[in-house]
Amino acid sequence: MGVVITNDARHVLFAEEGPFDNTKIHSRAIIEETQQLDQDFGSASVQEYHFDGMSIACCTANVYENIHIKADHIEPRVSMLFMEQGDISASLEGISNEFKLTTLEHNLVFSPNDSESAAVKKQRDIHFFSMSFTTARFLELADNNGRVLDGLANNVACNRTTALAAKFNPRITPRMRIVMEEVKQCRFQGGLKKLFLQSKAIELLALQCEQMESEQFAAITLGGKLSAGDVEKLYFARDLLVQHLRQPMSLGQLARKAGLNEFKLKSGFKAVFDNTVFGYLNNCRLELARELILAGKLPMAIIADEAGYSSPQHFSTAFRKKFGVSPVKIRG
């Protein structure tokens, strides 16, 4: 059947007949495609790369009414999903009838089924990024590469639906955002481009697993000092911190918002994230600044302001201290 898009009344808005071309992902040479969809119900632009058992997709979209998407005859894949902006809901049998992904959330999922369905509410400026592996390629990458990957690989090998995080979606980190931007800004061609994109796919997979291993370690080893509820509150405090980079809350305000006292916020933050509250804040600011510099679209003074620095000079000093080079030289 291919792809069918319907509205809330289940009236067909768009249909593309025929099965998916599952051969592209197995190509030894890189295949690049750009697809543009312009319909009354919405518009989308998708840049795709396929090679050596993996696919990369960068999508931007506007949806003018609630839609439901169903796709059939898909080769089962392991998919890394990054919702940079927007929200979608999908059905993943064995995990959730309504698997939601919202702004700055990510996950990794595998379903052995050959069909997928998703619901997208009316919204503008959706930015979605994904990387997918064939099961054989994923199992090759996962072999003896850590506890998290071992667990995922076991489920994939047994053809069981699985996710990196089943109960909640982890937050996209500043480093993940930089890697995604590096993919979008890639200037290599041919074989070098394939090599570069492959390295970035593996780096993102490593970052996802590292984040999950760190969170699992914190939940297990801090059990005697911090309850599971405390750890959850610390992650909430971390998210609040990242959301207010330009005008951060005081320790007291952050503690009250997260439902912790200041001592537990400071000691727990250090234990879980291996950094002080404001040390973590500073790292996030500088990672954001580096991402904006690499994008090459904003003046340095505006980047300094976006990252929450009171002056370009203060920003330049902090940037050089962290990265060992001035922000001007990063831009090249």
N, C-alpha and C positions, 0 to 999 in steps of 0.2 A: 504493500500500500504506500510506502514512502512516508511523507509528512502530511499531516492534516491539522489545520488550525481552525478552531471554532470559537464562538463567543459564549457568553453565559447561557444563552438560550440553546446552545449546541447547534447553531446554524453554521454551516461550513463557510469560512471566510477565504480559505486558501487550501489548495491540495496539490501535492507534487507526487505524481505516480511513479511506481518503480522502486526497487530496493536500493539501499545505499551502495555506493561504490566502495567496497571494503578492501580494494586492492591497493589504493593509494598509500595507506599507512605502511605497506610492506615494501615500498619502493626503496631501492638503494640510493638513488639520486633524489635530492630534495625537490619536492613538488610544491610550488607556491600558488595560491589561489586567492582572489578577492571576489567576494560575493556582495551584491547590493540588492536589497529588497525594499520596494516602495509600494505600499498598499494603503487603502483607506484606514485600516485598523492600526497601522504602524509602519515604521521603517527601521532597517538594520543594515549595518555594514560589518562584514566579517573578513578578517585577514587570516588565512590558514597556511600552515606548513605541515607537510607529511614526509616522513622518511624513517627508515630503519626501525619500524615497529612503534613509532610515536607520532602524535599529531599535536600541534599547537594552534590555538584559536584565540584571536583578540577581537572582541565584539563590542560595538556600541549600538544602542537602539533607543527608539522612542515608541511607546505603546499608547495608543489613543483610546483604547477601551480594553476591558478585561478579556484576556484570551486564554485558550487552553490548547496546548501543543501535544500531539501524539506522533511518535515516530516508530516505525517497524523495520524488521530485517536488519538490525544493527549487530555487528560483531561485538560480543561482550568485551569491554575494556575496563582498565583501571583508570579512573579520571581524577585529576587534581583540579579542584574548582575554587576560583577566587572571585568573589563578588566585590569589586572595587567600589561600585555604587549601584544602588537599586535593591530589589528583592524579588525572589522567585520561590515557588513551592513546587516540590516534585514528589512523586510516589515511589518509594523504594521498598519493595516487598522484602520483609525480613528485618527492616530497620525502622521505618516509619511510614504511615499512610500520608503524612504531610511533612516532608523533609524541607525545612525552610533555610534559605541562605539570604542574609541581608548585608547591608553595606559594611565593608571591611571585615567580612567573615570568610573563612575558607574551610575546606575539608577535602578528604580523599575518599572516594567511594568505588565500590565494585558491585555490579549486579550481573548474574549469569543470564538474565533474561535478554531476549533479542528485541525488546520494545521498551520505550521510555515515554513518560508523560510528565508534563509540567504545566503549572498555572502561573501566569504573569499578570499582575494587576496593572491598571492604567497608571503610567508613570513616564517621565522623561529622563533623558541622560543616563541610561543604563550603561554601565561599563563592566564587562564580564571577561574574564581571562581563564583559559583552561589548558591543561596538558593531559593527554591521554596516552596510555601504553597498551599494546596488546598484552594478553595474559602472559605469553611466553617471554616478551621483553621485560615485563615487570618482574617476573620470577627470576630472571637472569640478574637484574639489578639488585633485587632484594636478598640474594643468596649470601648468608653469613654477614649481614650488614646491620646488626643491631636488633634489640628486643622488639621494638615496635614494628619494624619491617618483617621480622620473622613471623610475628603474629598475623599480620596482614597477608603475607605470602601463604601461610598455612590455609587460611580461609579461601584465598583465590585458587590455590591448587586443588582444594576440595570443592570448588565451584559453589561456595557459599557467599551470599550477600554480606558485605562488610563495609565498615567505614572507619576512618582514622579516629574519629570521635563520634560516638553514637548519641550521647546525651546532650551535647552542646557543640556549637561550631567555634573553633579557636579564632582568635583575632589575627588579621593580617599584620605582620610586623613591618617596621620600617625597612628592614633588609629585604623582605619579600617584595615590597613595593619597588625597591631599587632594581631587583633582578627582573621584574616584569617590565619595567621601563627600559632596561637594557635590551630586552628582547624586542620591544617595539621600535627602539632606535637603532637596531642592528644595521651596520653599514657594510658588512662582509657580503661577498657573493659566492655562489657555487659551493664547492667543497668546504671552504673556510666557514661559510655561513652555516652549513650543516653542522660542522664541528662546534661552532660557537653556540648554536641553539641547543645542541645536545648537552653541552656542559651546563647551560642555564637550566635545562629541565632537571638534570640530576641535582644541581644546587638547590632548586626549589623543593625537590623531594626530600633532600637532606634537611633543609630548614623546617619543613613540616614535621618530620620525624623527631628532630632535635627538640622542637617546641613541645611535642607531646611527651617525649621521654622526660623532659625537665618538669612538666606539670605532674606526671605520674610519680616521679621521684619525690617531689615536694609533698604530694598527698600521702605517700607511704612513710617517708622518713620523718616527717614532721608531725606524725599522728600523735605523738606523746606531748608535744608542745602546742600544736595548733589543731583545732578540730577541723573536720571537713568543711564546716560552715565558715570558719575563720579563713581558710584557704580560698574559698569561693569569694569572700568579701575582699580579700587582698587582690584577687584578679579583677574584681569590680573596681577597686581603687585604682589599679593599674590602667584600666580602660578609661576611667575618668581623667586620669593624668594625661593620657595620650590625646583625649578629646579637647583638652584645654591647654594646648602647648603655648599659645600666645599669651594667655592670662591665667596662669596656673593658680589653683586654690592654695591657701595656706595649709600646713599640716593639720591644724585643728579642723578646718573646713572639710578637708579630704577625709579625715578620720570620721567626722560626724556623718558625712554622706555615705560612707561605706559601712557604718555601724560598728566601728572599732574605736578603742581608745588610742591615744597618740603613741603610747609605748608599744602596744601590739602592732600598730601600723608600721612603726619604724623597724622594730626587731623582726616582725614577720616579713616585711618587704625585703629586708637584707637576706633573710634565710631562703625565701622562695625565689627571688629574682637576682640574688648575688650582687645587689647594688643598693645604695641608699635611694630614697624616694627622689631626691633632686638630682642625684647622679643618673638615675634612669631617665628622668625628664630631660636632662641635658643631652644624653645620648640620642634620645628620640628627636629632639630639636635638630641636632647636627645631621642625623641620618635623613631627616626631611629636607634640610637645606641642601645636602649633597644630591638628593633626588631632583630637586628643583634646578640646581645648577646644571646637572647632566641633561635635563630637558631643554635647557638653553633658551628659554622664552622670556625670563624675567630679569630685570636689572638687579644687581647685587644688593642694593639698598632695600629693595622690596623683599628679596629673599630673606635678608636679615630680619626684617620686620615680621614676615610670615613665620619665621622660626622662633619669634619671641625675644629677640635681642634688642636692647635699647639703642645700640649704635652699631654701624658697620664695622667700626674698629674693634669693639668688644666681640662681635661675631667672628671677625677674621682671626683674632687671637685664639678664641676657643676652637675654631675649625682647624687651625694649624696644630694646636696641641693634640687634638684627637686623631687627625689623619696624616700629620707630618708634612703637610703641604698647604699652601694658601688656597682659598676658594677660587681666586682668579686663575691659578694654574690648573685646577681641576677642570675648569671650563675649556682650557686650552686656547 
